[in-house]
Amino acid sequence: MSTTTSHDPRSTEAAFDPASATIAIVTYNRSGLLTRLLESITRMDPKPGHVVIIDNASVDDTTELVESFRDRLGSQLVYRRLETNTGGSGGFSEGMRVAYELGSTWIWLMDDDVEVLPDGLARMGAWAPRFKSIQGRRYDYDGSEFYWQYRVAEPLAIPIPFAPAGFDESGFKVMNSGCFEGMFIHRDIVTEIGLPDPRFFIYWDDQMYGWLASRKTTSVIVDEFVLRRTREIKQWDMGIRHMNASSNAYRYYIMRNRGYMKNYYRSLEVYNPVLFAAGTALTFAKELIRLFAVEHTVRGTSNLFRGIRDGRKVAKDASWEPMPPLTEAA
């Protein structure tokens, strides 16, 4: 089995050591999907030094499933079952913390509804010496190329849905966002910006974290397919793009968490009240379209309004502070 990837012509520094990487997975009551992900890790070459699994208080057979992989995963397995469901945000914050405290140089974040391609870590590692915040590409559940909105309109704090999908000969594009379904980040950046914010619970947390990272380093999406999504989601086919179905919980947090985003913008002195409000209005309109066009219902709008109300409370909280930087001593 390989222990390092060969030096890549795109790289300018020393070769990447796979043992320095940790895959951090967040799961909740989806042992069937988690099985596929863990099976894919057994087929990886090279493998990461550690695999960290954060279980958001699942009540299915997740614990037994994880233990069944301990001796055959091929990487050191660290399993943490939380006492309560902290959402994806809390799970990834804890996963990042555990991986950081293990001394990992690179942390690769994943939901439980993906699987890793066998050479995925080698492909990411080829770019690791050059960049410190990297996003690879994904196949969708049907094998098609999944498009991810890698650019954020910063004053609006919303993704740009039609940022160019193609790559030039460089093989990468600069991004200012992030996605916890495949974020590959160096511990130096984690030290500077701290852990992901668990207060989001779900939604906007990864975009915010990726945006914070892009303020410290050149963040890129690279033309390397490294993951495959394994869960089918109801979609509205818009031709070159898709719009996924949502849920009432997502609708609530999409709007509520704009309050946290506003606080981060204020703390970094990039907040423009008019443009940020426009971004919030566009987000609201998009969720209405999602309800009508994808889910074919008008029920659920109350969750959007509740989210707006509670987001205003968050934004008015005088005690709010951003996540603190870490120190190597911690």
N, C-alpha and C positions, 0 to 999 in steps of 0.2 A: 504494500500500500504506500502511496506517495506521502511524504511528509512536508514537502514544499512544492510550490508551483515554480516553473522555470521563469527566468527573467523575461518580461514581456517588452517588446520595443516601445510600447506606449508608456512604460514605467521609467522613472528617473532615479529610483533609489533601490534599496535592498529588496530581495525577493520576499514574498509573503509566506508566513508560516501558518498553515491551517490550524495547528494546535493552539495558536493564540486567539482563535475565534470561538465564540459561544453562540449557539442558536438558542434564542429565548422565545418560547411558545406560550401563548395564552389560550386556555381552553375553558369551556363551560358547557357541560352536559351534551357533548358531541363526541362520544368515544368512537363512534364509527368513522367520523372524519379524522379524528386524531390518529386512529389506527393507520390510515393511509399515509399520513404525514410521517409517522414513526417508521413505517415500512420503507418509505422512500429514503429516510436517513440511513437505514441499514445498507442501502445500495450506493450510498455516496462514496466517491473516491476523488479527492481525499475527504476525510471526515473532520469535523470540528473537534477541538479539545473537550468541550463540554456541551451538553444539551440541558437547558433549564426549562422546566415545565411549571408554569403557574396555573394552578387549578382554582378557578373562581367559585369554590364551594359547590362543586358538582355533586349531584345526588344520584348519578348513574354509576356505571362500573368503571369510571375513569381511573380511580386509584389502582384497582386490580390490573387494568390494562397497562398502565404505565409500568408497574412492577414486572409485568411479563416481558417487557422489553429491556430491562436493566442489564441482563447478561449478554444480550445479542445486539445491542445498539451500535457498539463499536466506539462510542464516546462515553466519557464520564457523565452519568445522569444525575441531575439534581432536581428533586420533585418538591414543590411547595404547594400544599393545599391550604387556601385561605379560609378563614372562618366565615366570611360573608362574601357575597358577590360584589366586587368593587368595580365591575364593568371592565371594558377593554382598557380604558385609561388607567385604572388602578392596577390591572394585571400587568400592563406593559411597564408601568412605573416600577412595580415590584420586580419584574423580570430583569429590567435594566439594572436595578440595584443589586440583585443577586449576581448577575454576570459581572458587574463592575467590581464587586467585592471578591469575586473569584480571581481577579487580576486579569481579566480578558482584555486583550488589546483591541479586538474587533467584536462587536455585538450585532448579531443578525436577528432582527425581530420578525416574528411570523404569527399570523392567526392559525387556528387549527384546520381551516378549510382550504389549505394549499398542500401541495407536495413539492419536494425539491427535486430538480433534475440531477442525475447522478454526478455531473461535472459542475454543478452550480457554484460550489464554493471555490473551485479552481478559477472559474470565470470571473467571479467577484474579486478574488484575490489578485488576479492579473492587473486590476485597476487600483488595488489597495495602496501600493506605494505612492501613487500619484495624487490620490484624493482621499479625503477623510469623511465624507458623507456621500454615500453612493446608493442609488436605487437601480436594481436590475429590472428586466422586463418579465412579463408573465404571459402565459397562455391562458385563455379562458377555459371554462369547463368543457366546451365543445371543440377545443383545439385551435380556435381562432386567436389572433393576436389581440390581447387585451390593451385597450388604450387607457392610460392614466393621465390625469390632468396635472402635469408636473410644474406648471407655472401658476403663480398667484398674482392677481392684480392687487398689489400691496395696499394702496389707499382704500380699496373696497374690502380687502380681506376675504376675497372669494377666488376660487380657481378660475382660470381662463379655459373654457371648454373646448376651444378650437386652436390651442397652441399646436404648431406643426408636429405631426407624428413622425416624419421621416428623419433619418440621420445622414450626416455627410460623412466624408472619409475619416473624420476624427474618431467616429464611433461613440461620441457622447454629446449631450446637450446640457447646458447649465440650467439648474432648477432652483427654485426658491421655496419648495414645499417638501413634504415628506409623506410617506405612507408606511404604517406599521405592518403592512403585508409585504415585507421584504426590505425594510430599511436596514442598511449596512453602515454602521457608524463607528468611528474610532473613539477610544476612551478619552483622548485629549479633548475632543469636542464635548463629550458628556461631562467631563470635569468642568469645563467652562460654563455650560448652560444648565447644568443640573439634570435631574431626572425628569421624565415626562410628568406632566401635571395630572395627578389622579382625580382632581376635582371636576374634570370634564365628564367623567364617567364613561360616556361614549360621544363620539363625533367632534371634529375639529382639532382634537388633541394632537393627532399626527401631523396635520397641516401646520399647526402652530409650532410643534417641535422642529419640523423640517425647516420652517421659516427662521426660527431662532438659530438653527445650525448654519443656515446659509449666510447669516450675518457674521459668522466667525470664520468660515472657510468657503472655498468654492465647492458647492454641492452639485452633483451631476446625476443624470440618468444615463445609463450606458446601454448600448445596443447588444445586450447579452440576455438571452432567455434563460432564466434560472429557476423559475417557479411555474407551477400549473395550478390553477384554481380547480377545486374539486366539488364545489357546491353550485348547483344551478339556482339562479335567481330570476324571478319574473322580470322581464324587461320590455321596454318600448323601443323598437328598432327605429332609429332616426336616420338610417342610412349609414353614414360614416361614424356615428356615435350611438350609444345606447343610454337609456335612462332606466335605472333599476327601481324596483318596488321598494317601499320603505315599511315602517311600522309606526305605531303611535308613540312608542318610546323614542324612536329616532327623531320623529317630528318635534317632540318636546325639547330634546337636548340640542337639536340643530339651532333652535331659536334661543334657548336659555344660555347656551355657551357663547353666544355672541357677547354676552356680558363679560365673560372671562377674557375673550379676545380683546375687547375694548380696554380692559385693564392692562393687558400686556402692552398694547399700543401706547397707552398713556405713559406707562413706566419707561418706555424706550423713546418717548417724545416723537412718535411718528403718527399720532392720532389726529385725523382731520374729521371733525364731527359730521360735516355735510357728506363727504365721500363715504365714510364708514356707514352712515345711516342709509346711503344709497345701496351699499353692499348688503345690508340687512334686508332692505326692501326687495332686492333682487332674489335673495335667498328665500324669502317668504313666497314670492311669486313662483319660484321654481318648485317649491314644495306643493303649492296648489296645483301646478301643472302635473306634478308626479301623481297626486291624488286622482285627478280627473282622467289623465291620459293612460296611466299605467295600472292604477288600481280600480278605476272606474267607479269611484264613490266620492261623496262629499263629506262623509263621516271622517272625522279626524282633525278637522280644522281647529277644534277647541284646544287640542294639544299644542298647536302652533301659537295660539293666543296665550296659553298658560306659560309657554316657554318665553315669549316676549315679556310677559309680566315679571317672571322670576329673573330673567336676564337683567332687567332694569334694577332689581334689588341687588344682584351681584355687583353691577357696575357702580352702585352707590355705597358699597361696603368700604368704609374708610380704613378698616383693618386689613384689607387685602394686600398681599405681597406676592411677587412672582416666586417661582421655585428657585431656591438658592443654588449657587454654584457648589460643586463638590470639591473636596480636597483629597489628595492622594492618601493622606493619613486616615481619612474616613473609610 
